Amino acid sequence: MTTMIFVNLPVKNLETTKAFWSKLGYSFNDQFSDENSACLVISDTIYAMLLTEPRFKDFTKKEIADSSKSTEVVLCLSAESRAKVDELADGALGAGGSEANEPQDHGFMYGRSFQDPDGHLWEVMWMDPSAVQQQG
């Protein structure tokens, strides 16, 4: 069986969060979604469980981080090209997200970042495959 990852993220308003990711072209797995959670499909092995804050509290004894004041995690998605980085980042900004940091352009690697409506920090990056091969 292939290893999968399910990143669990607390959200303030599940419908707002679902609408944001839907506008970016992502889908949800209804089998793992209900009125308190939505299973965001990022790839065939990567999912984000978007959980209302009360549901998220069922999984931890700790306080939920206030993502408007602190960063609990930086999530990074790869993109197949520089244009796809811009497409996703611009789409996120147009769908209600906010810019997190300045774009990073290192020639062989390019990235941008945004915050989703809940303040979670997402990066999108592209790396020239030939640069990776040269490192090997």
Residue pairs with C-beta under 8 A, 6 or more apart in sequence:
2 45
3 45
4 45
4 46
4 47
5 45
5 46
5 47
6 39
6 47
6 48
6 49
7 46
7 47
7 48
7 49
7 73
7 75
8 48
8 49
8 51
8 56
8 59
9 48
9 49
9 50
9 51
9 56
9 118
9 120
10 51
10 52
10 53
10 56
10 64
10 118
11 17
11 50
11 51
11 52
11 53
11 117
11 118
12 52
12 53
12 117
12 118
13 117
14 35
14 36
14 37
14 38
14 50
14 52
16 96
16 117
17 38
17 50
17 116
17 117
17 118
18 28
18 38
18 50
19 95
19 96
20 92
20 95
20 96
20 97
20 116
20 117
21 28
21 40
21 50
21 116
22 28
23 91
23 94
23 95
23 96
24 88
24 91
24 92
24 95
25 91
26 40
26 41
26 42
27 41
28 38
28 39
28 40
28 41
29 39
29 41
29 47
30 39
31 39
32 39
32 47
32 49
33 39
36 51
36 52
36 54
36 55
37 49
37 50
37 51
37 52
37 55
38 49
38 50
39 47
39 48
39 49
39 50
40 47
40 48
40 49
40 50
41 47
42 48
42 77
48 75
51 59
53 64
56 64
57 64
65 71
65 72
67 115
67 118
67 119
67 120
67 121
68 119
71 121
72 120
73 120
73 121
74 113
74 121
74 122
74 123
75 120
75 121
75 122
75 123
76 111
76 122
76 123
76 124
76 125
77 88
77 122
77 123
77 124
77 125
78 124
78 125
78 126
78 127
79 85
79 87
79 88
79 124
79 125
79 126
80 126
81 126
82 110
82 126
84 124
84 126
85 110
85 111
85 112
85 124
85 125
85 126
86 112
88 124
89 112
89 113
89 114
89 124
92 114
92 116
92 122
93 99
93 114
96 117
97 114
97 115
97 116
97 117
97 122
98 114
98 115
99 113
99 114
99 115
100 113
100 114
100 115
100 121
100 122
100 123
101 112
101 113
103 110
103 111
103 112
104 110
104 111
104 112
107 128
108 127
108 128
108 130
108 131
109 125
109 126
109 127
109 128
109 131
110 125
110 126
110 127
111 123
111 124
111 125
111 126
112 123
112 124
113 121
113 122
113 123
113 124
114 121
114 122
114 124
115 121
115 122
116 122
